[in-house]
Amino acid sequence: MRAPLKIVLVGLPGAGKSTFGRQLARQLNFTFIDLDHLIEQETGKKISEIFEEEGEGRFRELESQYLSEVLEGIEGFVLSTGGGTPCFNDNMELINEKSVSVYLEVSLEELLRRLSKDQLGKRPMFAGLGQGEVILKLKNLLASREGYYLQSKIKLSGDDLSTEHLMSELMAYFRS
């Protein structure tokens, strides 16, 4: 008997991991987990506070700890990771070992559209940056992270990702 599915979404900030993940979880009748929200709930601190007070190294430790707990714990879920999650502490290896990883690849133009002024204020890494600086930041993030994202078992490309498209890709993945 096949164990219930564990699906982990990876990609750049603004790729739609949380929005798309919620939709997919609803369609599959799975639990949806947002890793950043879980960390905030468990620590009682905002991600930005952890970065400011304890540094990125401590945040990455917490991120790896909670990722491991989720992957070892419940079954039948869709997990939205932070954009950097797969890039630290062998997290991508763990994700691929314990789940079906899905890379949501979205164009830089679409990411920029999604990361509107309202959204940028909610994302500490983009706080205070002008549009040109945001574009440069996204290009640099893609250059440094894409190698990890491309290790995903499934890659969905395009600006109009749909749960139907992912369901089709999941079925193809399990048939192969």
C-alpha positions in Angstrom: 0.0 0.0 0.0 1.4 3.4 -1.0 1.9 5.9 1.8 -0.2 9.1 1.6 1.4 11.8 -0.6 3.7 14.5 0.7 4.0 17.4 -1.8 6.6 20.2 -1.2 6.5 23.3 -3.3 9.8 25.3 -4.0 10.5 28.4 -6.0 11.3 32.1 -5.7 9.4 34.6 -3.6 6.2 35.4 -5.5 6.1 32.1 -7.4 2.8 31.3 -5.8 3.8 28.5 -3.4 1.4 29.5 -0.7 -1.5 30.5 -2.9 -1.1 27.5 -5.2 -0.4 25.2 -2.3 -3.6 26.1 -0.6 -5.6 25.5 -3.7 -3.9 22.1 -4.3 -4.3 21.0 -0.7 -8.0 21.9 -0.9 -8.5 19.9 -4.1 -6.7 16.9 -2.7 -8.3 17.2 0.7 -4.9 17.4 2.2 -3.5 19.5 5.0 -1.8 22.7 3.9 1.3 23.9 5.7 3.2 27.1 5.1 6.7 26.6 6.6 7.3 30.3 7.4 4.0 30.5 9.2 4.8 27.3 11.1 8.1 28.8 12.2 6.4 32.0 13.3 3.7 30.1 15.2 6.2 27.8 17.0 8.7 30.5 17.9 6.3 33.3 18.6 8.4 35.6 16.4 8.0 37.0 12.9 10.6 35.8 10.4 11.9 39.3 10.2 12.4 39.4 14.0 14.3 36.1 13.9 16.6 37.5 11.2 17.1 40.8 13.1 17.6 39.4 16.6 19.3 36.0 16.0 20.6 36.2 12.4 20.1 34.3 9.2 22.1 31.3 10.5 19.7 30.7 13.4 16.7 31.2 11.1 18.1 28.5 8.7 18.6 26.1 11.7 15.0 26.6 12.7 13.8 26.3 9.1 15.7 22.9 8.7 14.4 21.7 12.1 10.7 22.4 11.3 11.1 21.1 7.7 12.4 17.8 9.1 9.7 17.6 11.7 7.0 18.1 9.1 8.5 15.6 6.6 8.9 13.0 9.4 5.5 13.7 10.9 2.1 13.9 9.4 1.2 12.5 6.0 -1.0 13.7 3.2 0.0 17.3 3.0 1.1 20.2 0.7 4.0 22.2 2.1 4.9 25.7 0.9 8.6 26.4 1.7 10.4 29.7 1.9 12.3 30.6 -1.2 15.6 29.8 0.4 14.6 26.6 2.2 16.0 24.1 -0.4 19.4 25.9 -0.5 20.6 25.2 3.0 21.6 22.3 5.3 20.9 19.6 2.7 17.2 20.5 2.8 16.7 19.8 -0.9 18.1 16.3 -0.4 15.7 15.7 2.5 12.8 17.1 0.6 13.4 14.8 -2.3 13.9 11.8 0.0 10.7 12.3 1.9 8.3 13.9 -0.6 7.4 14.8 -4.2 9.1 18.1 -4.8 7.6 20.6 -7.2 9.4 23.6 -8.6 7.1 26.5 -9.5 9.1 28.3 -12.2 7.6 31.7 -13.0 9.0 34.5 -15.2 10.8 37.4 -13.6 8.2 39.7 -15.1 5.4 37.8 -13.5 7.2 37.7 -10.2 7.6 41.4 -10.3 3.9 41.9 -11.0 3.0 39.6 -8.1 5.4 41.3 -5.7 3.4 44.5 -6.0 4.1 47.4 -3.6 1.7 46.0 -1.0 3.4 42.7 -1.1 6.9 44.1 -1.0 6.3 45.6 2.4 5.4 42.2 3.8 8.7 40.7 2.6 11.7 41.8 4.6 14.2 41.0 1.8 12.5 43.5 -0.5 11.8 46.2 2.1 13.0 49.7 1.0 14.1 48.5 -2.5 13.0 50.3 -5.6 11.7 48.4 -8.7 15.2 48.2 -10.3 16.7 46.9 -7.1 13.9 44.3 -6.8 14.6 43.1 -10.3 18.3 42.8 -9.6 17.5 41.0 -6.3 15.2 38.5 -8.0 17.8 37.8 -10.7 20.5 37.2 -8.1 18.2 34.9 -6.1 17.4 32.9 -9.2 21.1 32.6 -10.2 22.0 31.3 -6.7 19.0 29.1 -6.1 17.9 27.7 -9.4 20.4 24.8 -9.2 18.6 23.6 -6.0 15.1 24.2 -7.5 16.0 22.2 -10.6 16.6 19.1 -8.5 12.9 18.9 -7.9 11.0 15.8 -9.2 8.5 17.9 -11.0 9.0 21.3 -12.7 6.0 23.4 -13.5 6.8 26.4 -15.8 4.6 29.3 -16.7 2.9 32.3 -15.3 -0.6 30.6 -15.2 0.0 27.5 -13.1 -3.1 25.5 -12.3 -3.9 22.7 -9.9 -5.2 20.7 -12.9 -1.7 21.1 -14.6 0.0 19.9 -11.4 -2.4 17.0 -10.9 -1.6 15.9 -14.5 2.1 16.2 -13.8 1.7 14.2 -10.5 -0.1 11.4 -12.4 2.6 11.3 -15.0 5.3 11.2 -12.3 3.7 8.2 -10.6 3.2 6.4 -13.9 6.9 6.7 -14.7 
